[in-house]
Amino acid sequence: NDITQSVKSYVFFMLFLETGMLGAFVSLNLFQFYVFWEVMLIPMYFIIGIWGGPRRIYAAVKFFLFTMAGSLLMLVAILWLAWTYFDLTGQWSFSYELLLELGLPAHMQMWLFAAFGLAFLIKVPVFPVHTWLPDAHVEAPTGGSVILAGVLLKLGTYGLLRFAMPLFPHASEAARPVLVGLG
């Protein structure tokens, strides 16, 4: 009963959000994963910003800026991985399976893991990049808050476990104490 105005638009944005979530979960191409990761931001921004509580615009903008900042770092790391693969093979690829075989030096893995990890840790969210979450939950309508808590926050952990740790094993091993401490 929360949504009484523009119900069709609300349902459209919820379906758009579902598309982004499902796409992120099934992507085995890092660029495709990034696109779906970003697609999730747009409908959630509108769900909070249009149907949210009194401070909905502030909460929507804060959610968008935090998650977009982390995502841009991940995009740079994804492009760097594709460039590195091109340098080694002469072919462009964003394929997860192919990029797993790169065998990057530990110092490069640290920088790339940091970029991926920050994007995912913002989405989880962990301290100190967690301040967007209370505003988003309080201001989002019930359905948006449920999707945020039930799926979107889990996507950060999924990304860390599915992409960052396998792609950068030396860096993830080195970062384990920090991740455990933040957890």
Disulfide bonds with the S-S distance in Angstrom:
none
